[in-house]
C-alpha cells in the first residue's frame, strides 16, 4: 500500500484556522496570507470600486 503524507494540507488548514480566529476576535494577525492570496484579494477589492457601467443603460443597443 502507498502511504499518503498530507502534512502540508494539515499545516495549511491549521494556519488558516488560526488566521480566522485572530481576525474574528480582533487580534493582530501574526500568520499572514501568502502573497498570491493577498494579490487576489487586492484585485477583488479594486474590482468592487470600478465603474463597470460607464455607458448609460439607455444608450446600449442590441447588435446582430
Biopython code that builds the backbone (N, CA, C, O; Angstrom):
import numpy as np
from Bio.PDB.StructureBuilder import StructureBuilder

atoms = [
    (1, "UNK", "N", (0.826, -1.188, 0.000)),
    (1, "UNK", "CA", (0.000, 0.000, 0.000)),
    (1, "UNK", "C", (0.869, 1.249, 0.000)),
    (1, "UNK", "O", (1.957, 1.270, 0.575)),
    (2, "UNK", "N", (0.382, 2.252, -0.634)),
    (2, "UNK", "CA", (1.061, 3.533, -0.696)),
    (2, "UNK", "C", (0.589, 4.410, 0.452)),
    (2, "UNK", "O", (-0.615, 4.557, 0.663)),
    (3, "UNK", "N", (1.511, 4.990, 1.189)),
    (3, "UNK", "CA", (1.132, 5.871, 2.303)),
    (3, "UNK", "C", (1.154, 7.316, 1.833)),
    (3, "UNK", "O", (2.134, 7.776, 1.247)),
    (4, "UNK", "N", (0.080, 8.014, 2.093)),
    (4, "UNK", "CA", (-0.057, 9.401, 1.672)),
    (4, "UNK", "C", (0.311, 10.325, 2.822)),
    (4, "UNK", "O", (-0.251, 10.222, 3.913)),
    (5, "UNK", "N", (1.247, 11.220, 2.580)),
    (5, "UNK", "CA", (1.642, 12.188, 3.595)),
    (5, "UNK", "C", (1.014, 13.532, 3.241)),
    (5, "UNK", "O", (1.448, 14.197, 2.301)),
    (6, "UNK", "N", (-0.001, 13.925, 3.991)),
    (6, "UNK", "CA", (-0.709, 15.170, 3.720)),
    (6, "UNK", "C", (-0.409, 16.195, 4.811)),
    (6, "UNK", "O", (-1.289, 16.951, 5.222)),
    (7, "UNK", "N", (0.829, 16.214, 5.272)),
    (7, "UNK", "CA", (1.185, 17.138, 6.349)),
    (7, "UNK", "C", (1.117, 18.590, 5.883)),
    (7, "UNK", "O", (0.829, 19.474, 6.690)),
    (8, "UNK", "N", (1.375, 18.861, 4.596)),
    (8, "UNK", "CA", (1.289, 20.234, 4.083)),
    (8, "UNK", "C", (-0.155, 20.716, 4.126)),
    (8, "UNK", "O", (-0.410, 21.872, 4.463)),
    (9, "UNK", "N", (-1.098, 19.847, 3.789)),
    (9, "UNK", "CA", (-2.519, 20.201, 3.853)),
    (9, "UNK", "C", (-2.961, 20.476, 5.280)),
    (9, "UNK", "O", (-3.708, 21.422, 5.532)),
    (10, "UNK", "N", (-2.501, 19.652, 6.215)),
    (10, "UNK", "CA", (-2.832, 19.853, 7.621)),
    (10, "UNK", "C", (-2.252, 21.167, 8.130)),
    (10, "UNK", "O", (-2.924, 21.899, 8.857)),
    (11, "UNK", "N", (-1.021, 21.472, 7.758)),
    (11, "UNK", "CA", (-0.382, 22.723, 8.174)),
    (11, "UNK", "C", (-1.144, 23.923, 7.612)),
    (11, "UNK", "O", (-1.386, 24.891, 8.332)),
    (12, "UNK", "N", (-1.524, 23.867, 6.328)),
    (12, "UNK", "CA", (-2.273, 24.961, 5.712)),
    (12, "UNK", "C", (-3.612, 25.159, 6.409)),
    (12, "UNK", "O", (-4.030, 26.294, 6.638)),
    (13, "UNK", "N", (-4.289, 24.062, 6.749)),
    (13, "UNK", "CA", (-5.577, 24.157, 7.443)),
    (13, "UNK", "C", (-5.408, 24.784, 8.822)),
    (13, "UNK", "O", (-6.185, 25.662, 9.199)),
    (14, "UNK", "N", (-4.414, 24.350, 9.571)),
    (14, "UNK", "CA", (-4.195, 24.893, 10.907)),
    (14, "UNK", "C", (-3.847, 26.379, 10.862)),
    (14, "UNK", "O", (-4.295, 27.148, 11.713)),
    (15, "UNK", "N", (-3.050, 26.785, 9.871)),
    (15, "UNK", "CA", (-2.707, 28.198, 9.732)),
    (15, "UNK", "C", (-3.931, 29.026, 9.369)),
    (15, "UNK", "O", (-4.112, 30.125, 9.893)),
    (16, "UNK", "N", (-4.774, 28.513, 8.477)),
    (16, "UNK", "CA", (-5.993, 29.223, 8.086)),
    (16, "UNK", "C", (-6.943, 29.352, 9.270)),
    (16, "UNK", "O", (-7.567, 30.397, 9.459)),
    (17, "UNK", "N", (-7.053, 28.298, 10.063)),
    (17, "UNK", "CA", (-7.915, 28.331, 11.253)),
    (17, "UNK", "C", (-7.410, 29.360, 12.257)),
    (17, "UNK", "O", (-8.205, 30.097, 12.840)),
    (18, "UNK", "N", (-6.112, 29.417, 12.461)),
    (18, "UNK", "CA", (-5.522, 30.389, 13.379)),
    (18, "UNK", "C", (-5.732, 31.811, 12.868)),
    (18, "UNK", "O", (-6.068, 32.712, 13.637)),
    (19, "UNK", "N", (-5.530, 32.007, 11.557)),
    (19, "UNK", "CA", (-5.708, 33.317, 10.945)),
    (19, "UNK", "C", (-7.157, 33.790, 11.120)),
    (19, "UNK", "O", (-7.398, 34.946, 11.469)),
    (20, "UNK", "N", (-8.121, 32.888, 10.874)),
    (20, "UNK", "CA", (-9.533, 33.220, 11.047)),
    (20, "UNK", "C", (-9.813, 33.614, 12.487)),
    (20, "UNK", "O", (-10.480, 34.621, 12.725)),
    (21, "UNK", "N", (-9.326, 32.856, 13.445)),
    (21, "UNK", "CA", (-9.575, 33.135, 14.859)),
    (21, "UNK", "C", (-9.036, 34.506, 15.233)),
    (21, "UNK", "O", (-9.714, 35.275, 15.914)),
    (22, "UNK", "N", (-7.819, 34.819, 14.793)),
    (22, "UNK", "CA", (-7.203, 36.108, 15.130)),
    (22, "UNK", "C", (-8.001, 37.272, 14.542)),
    (22, "UNK", "O", (-8.250, 38.262, 15.229)),
    (23, "UNK", "N", (-8.403, 37.157, 13.278)),
    (23, "UNK", "CA", (-9.163, 38.232, 12.642)),
    (23, "UNK", "C", (-10.547, 38.361, 13.275)),
    (23, "UNK", "O", (-11.002, 39.473, 13.544)),
    (24, "UNK", "N", (-11.212, 37.250, 13.511)),
    (24, "UNK", "CA", (-12.567, 37.244, 14.063)),
    (24, "UNK", "C", (-12.609, 37.888, 15.448)),
    (24, "UNK", "O", (-13.556, 38.603, 15.776)),
    (25, "UNK", "N", (-11.588, 37.634, 16.253)),
    (25, "UNK", "CA", (-11.562, 38.152, 17.619)),
    (25, "UNK", "C", (-10.821, 39.485, 17.735)),
    (25, "UNK", "O", (-10.614, 39.984, 18.841)),
    (26, "UNK", "N", (-10.419, 40.067, 16.593)),
    (26, "UNK", "CA", (-9.823, 41.397, 16.591)),
    (26, "UNK", "C", (-8.374, 41.464, 17.019)),
    (26, "UNK", "O", (-7.891, 42.533, 17.396)),
    (27, "UNK", "N", (-7.676, 40.357, 16.971)),
    (27, "UNK", "CA", (-6.259, 40.355, 17.309)),
    (27, "UNK", "C", (-5.432, 40.622, 16.058)),
    (27, "UNK", "O", (-5.875, 40.315, 14.952)),
    (28, "UNK", "N", (-4.240, 41.189, 16.214)),
    (28, "UNK", "CA", (-3.390, 41.355, 15.038)),
    (28, "UNK", "C", (-3.026, 39.981, 14.476)),
    (28, "UNK", "O", (-2.680, 39.062, 15.218)),
    (29, "UNK", "N", (-3.110, 39.865, 13.194)),
    (29, "UNK", "CA", (-2.872, 38.570, 12.548)),
    (29, "UNK", "C", (-1.373, 38.336, 12.386)),
    (29, "UNK", "O", (-0.715, 38.992, 11.578)),
    (30, "UNK", "N", (-0.849, 37.406, 13.154)),
    (30, "UNK", "CA", (0.574, 37.065, 13.099)),
    (30, "UNK", "C", (0.890, 36.191, 11.888)),
    (30, "UNK", "O", (2.005, 36.224, 11.367)),
    (31, "UNK", "N", (-0.073, 35.423, 11.451)),
    (31, "UNK", "CA", (0.116, 34.459, 10.377)),
    (31, "UNK", "C", (-0.492, 35.033, 9.099)),
    (31, "UNK", "O", (-1.675, 34.831, 8.828)),
    (32, "UNK", "N", (0.305, 35.737, 8.326)),
    (32, "UNK", "CA", (-0.176, 36.415, 7.133)),
    (32, "UNK", "C", (-0.464, 35.426, 6.007)),
    (32, "UNK", "O", (0.099, 34.333, 5.949)),
    (33, "UNK", "N", (-1.368, 35.850, 5.107)),
    (33, "UNK", "CA", (-1.662, 35.048, 3.928)),
    (33, "UNK", "C", (-0.466, 35.058, 2.982)),
    (33, "UNK", "O", (0.300, 36.022, 2.958)),
    (34, "UNK", "N", (-0.305, 33.998, 2.211)),
    (34, "UNK", "CA", (0.736, 34.024, 1.188)),
    (34, "UNK", "C", (0.489, 35.178, 0.219)),
    (34, "UNK", "O", (-0.649, 35.622, 0.066)),
    (35, "UNK", "N", (1.510, 35.654, -0.418)),
    (35, "UNK", "CA", (1.420, 36.822, -1.292)),
    (35, "UNK", "C", (0.368, 36.659, -2.383)),
    (35, "UNK", "O", (-0.343, 37.616, -2.690)),
    (36, "UNK", "N", (0.251, 35.483, -2.971)),
    (36, "UNK", "CA", (-0.714, 35.259, -4.046)),
    (36, "UNK", "C", (-2.127, 35.581, -3.580)),
    (36, "UNK", "O", (-2.878, 36.240, -4.298)),
    (37, "UNK", "N", (-2.496, 35.128, -2.394)),
    (37, "UNK", "CA", (-3.833, 35.383, -1.887)),
    (37, "UNK", "C", (-4.051, 36.861, -1.621)),
    (37, "UNK", "O", (-5.154, 37.368, -1.822)),
    (38, "UNK", "N", (-3.024, 37.554, -1.175)),
    (38, "UNK", "CA", (-3.121, 38.994, -0.944)),
    (38, "UNK", "C", (-3.354, 39.728, -2.260)),
    (38, "UNK", "O", (-4.136, 40.678, -2.312)),
    (39, "UNK", "N", (-2.679, 39.291, -3.323)),
    (39, "UNK", "CA", (-2.858, 39.926, -4.627)),
    (39, "UNK", "C", (-4.255, 39.666, -5.172)),
    (39, "UNK", "O", (-4.859, 40.566, -5.757)),
    (40, "UNK", "N", (-4.777, 38.469, -4.997)),
    (40, "UNK", "CA", (-6.133, 38.153, -5.454)),
    (40, "UNK", "C", (-7.146, 39.003, -4.701)),
    (40, "UNK", "O", (-8.077, 39.537, -5.305)),
    (41, "UNK", "N", (-6.974, 39.134, -3.383)),
    (41, "UNK", "CA", (-7.879, 39.948, -2.590)),
    (41, "UNK", "C", (-7.825, 41.399, -3.044)),
    (41, "UNK", "O", (-8.859, 42.065, -3.096)),
    (42, "UNK", "N", (-6.649, 41.895, -3.371)),
    (42, "UNK", "CA", (-6.491, 43.261, -3.854)),
    (42, "UNK", "C", (-7.238, 43.455, -5.174)),
    (42, "UNK", "O", (-7.895, 44.477, -5.372)),
    (43, "UNK", "N", (-7.139, 42.482, -6.072)),
    (43, "UNK", "CA", (-7.856, 42.565, -7.342)),
    (43, "UNK", "C", (-9.364, 42.589, -7.128)),
    (43, "UNK", "O", (-10.075, 43.346, -7.788)),
    (44, "UNK", "N", (-9.846, 41.776, -6.222)),
    (44, "UNK", "CA", (-11.281, 41.739, -5.931)),
    (44, "UNK", "C", (-11.742, 43.065, -5.347)),
    (44, "UNK", "O", (-12.784, 43.588, -5.741)),
    (45, "UNK", "N", (-10.972, 43.612, -4.410)),
    (45, "UNK", "CA", (-11.328, 44.899, -3.805)),
    (45, "UNK", "C", (-11.341, 46.008, -4.845)),
    (45, "UNK", "O", (-12.234, 46.856, -4.835)),
    (46, "UNK", "N", (-10.360, 46.014, -5.745)),
    (46, "UNK", "CA", (-10.315, 47.029, -6.792)),
    (46, "UNK", "C", (-11.478, 46.882, -7.763)),
    (46, "UNK", "O", (-12.013, 47.883, -8.241)),
    (47, "UNK", "N", (-11.875, 45.650, -8.060)),
    (47, "UNK", "CA", (-12.985, 45.425, -8.977)),
    (47, "UNK", "C", (-14.288, 45.966, -8.393)),
    (47, "UNK", "O", (-15.151, 46.431, -9.138)),
    (48, "UNK", "N", (-14.441, 45.912, -7.086)),
    (48, "UNK", "CA", (-15.650, 46.426, -6.447)),
    (48, "UNK", "C", (-15.746, 47.936, -6.595)),
    (48, "UNK", "O", (-16.844, 48.492, -6.615)),
    (49, "UNK", "N", (-14.597, 48.605, -6.698)),
    (49, "UNK", "CA", (-14.577, 50.051, -6.782)),
    (49, "UNK", "C", (-14.706, 50.562, -8.213)),
    (49, "UNK", "O", (-14.952, 51.751, -8.414)),
    (50, "UNK", "N", (-14.547, 49.700, -9.207)),
    (50, "UNK", "CA", (-14.581, 50.137, -10.598)),
    (50, "UNK", "C", (-16.004, 50.460, -11.033)),
    (50, "UNK", "O", (-16.966, 49.873, -10.539)),
    (51, "UNK", "N", (-16.121, 51.398, -11.959)),
    (51, "UNK", "CA", (-17.410, 51.744, -12.536)),
    (51, "UNK", "C", (-17.595, 50.868, -13.772)),
    (51, "UNK", "O", (-17.140, 51.220, -14.860)),
    (52, "UNK", "N", (-18.251, 49.747, -13.608)),
    (52, "UNK", "CA", (-18.394, 48.787, -14.687)),
    (52, "UNK", "C", (-19.330, 49.290, -15.783)),
    (52, "UNK", "O", (-19.176, 48.918, -16.946)),
    (53, "UNK", "N", (-20.296, 50.131, -15.423)),
    (53, "UNK", "CA", (-21.279, 50.598, -16.383)),
    (53, "UNK", "C", (-21.054, 52.070, -16.670)),
    (53, "UNK", "O", (-21.821, 52.920, -16.218)),
    (54, "UNK", "N", (-19.998, 52.374, -17.424)),
    (54, "UNK", "CA", (-19.697, 53.758, -17.741)),
    (54, "UNK", "C", (-20.622, 54.276, -18.837)),
    (54, "UNK", "O", (-20.767, 55.489, -18.991)),
    (55, "UNK", "N", (-21.260, 53.373, -19.613)),
    (55, "UNK", "CA", (-22.225, 53.775, -20.627)),
    (55, "UNK", "C", (-23.618, 53.696, -19.980)),
    (55, "UNK", "O", (-23.969, 52.666, -19.406)),
    (56, "UNK", "N", (-24.404, 54.762, -20.067)),
    (56, "UNK", "CA", (-25.764, 54.700, -19.510)),
    (56, "UNK", "C", (-26.569, 53.582, -20.168)),
    (56, "UNK", "O", (-26.444, 53.354, -21.371)),
    (57, "UNK", "N", (-27.370, 52.905, -19.410)),
    (57, "UNK", "CA", (-28.146, 51.774, -19.931)),
    (57, "UNK", "C", (-29.043, 52.181, -21.085)),
    (57, "UNK", "O", (-29.310, 51.369, -21.971)),
    (58, "UNK", "N", (-29.515, 53.425, -21.095)),
    (58, "UNK", "CA", (-30.413, 53.884, -22.152)),
    (58, "UNK", "C", (-29.705, 53.926, -23.514)),
    (58, "UNK", "O", (-30.362, 53.851, -24.553)),
    (59, "UNK", "N", (-28.390, 54.045, -23.514)),
    (59, "UNK", "CA", (-27.621, 54.148, -24.759)),
    (59, "UNK", "C", (-27.156, 52.800, -25.294)),
    (59, "UNK", "O", (-26.607, 52.735, -26.394)),
    (60, "UNK", "N", (-27.358, 51.749, -24.558)),
    (60, "UNK", "CA", (-26.934, 50.410, -25.000)),
    (60, "UNK", "C", (-27.983, 49.852, -25.943)),
    (60, "UNK", "O", (-29.171, 49.813, -25.620)),
    (61, "UNK", "N", (-27.523, 49.413, -27.134)),
    (61, "UNK", "CA", (-28.440, 48.864, -28.133)),
    (61, "UNK", "C", (-27.980, 47.465, -28.511)),
    (61, "UNK", "O", (-26.788, 47.158, -28.488)),
    (62, "UNK", "N", (-28.942, 46.628, -28.857)),
    (62, "UNK", "CA", (-28.641, 45.268, -29.280)),
    (62, "UNK", "C", (-27.988, 45.293, -30.655)),
    (62, "UNK", "O", (-28.301, 46.148, -31.483)),
    (63, "UNK", "N", (-27.084, 44.356, -30.893)),
    (63, "UNK", "CA", (-26.455, 44.212, -32.208)),
    (63, "UNK", "C", (-26.805, 42.864, -32.782)),
    (63, "UNK", "O", (-27.232, 41.957, -32.068)),
    (64, "UNK", "N", (-26.616, 42.742, -34.090)),
    (64, "UNK", "CA", (-26.938, 41.462, -34.738)),
    (64, "UNK", "C", (-25.764, 40.543, -34.760)),
    (64, "UNK", "O", (-25.863, 39.426, -35.269)),
]
sb = StructureBuilder()
sb.init_structure("model")
sb.init_model(0)
sb.init_chain("A")
sb.init_seg("    ")
for serial, (resi, resn, name, xyz) in enumerate(atoms, 1):
    if name == "N":
        sb.init_residue(resn, " ", resi, " ")
    sb.init_atom(name, np.array(xyz, "f"), 0.0, 1.0, " ", f" {name:<3s}", serial, name[0])
structure = sb.get_structure()
